[in-house]
Amino acid sequence: MLRVSMRAANLVSNALEYGAGKPVEVAFVVVVGFKDGKISHEHIYWDQACVLVQLGLLDPAGLPVSGPESARKVLDPRLPTRRM
């Protein structure tokens, strides 16, 4: 599990240009498989809705979505959980 903090910049999709320069925090889970001592595959999981909320492209009202607090909770599970 890792947490990444960055500023949205140089985004591939033109739809996300709106969020350029905004701070974004997101947690990632990376699952890596090995075979014969070599990496055979990897799966990267992240919360796309969390990023869209932080970029202002998704309104979290009424949705089971969190913003940067979900990434912060990865590092500190004692933080409160957002009520949905």
FENCOR-V857716 format. One record per helix or strand of 3 or more residues. SS is the DSSP state (helix for helix, strand for strand). FROM is the first residue (numbers start at 0). TO is the last residue. If there is no record, write none. Layout:
BEGIN
((SS;FROM;TO) (SS;FROM;TO))
END
This chain:
BEGIN
((strand;1;6) (helix;13;18) (strand;22;34) (strand;37;45) (helix;47;53) (helix;67;74))
END
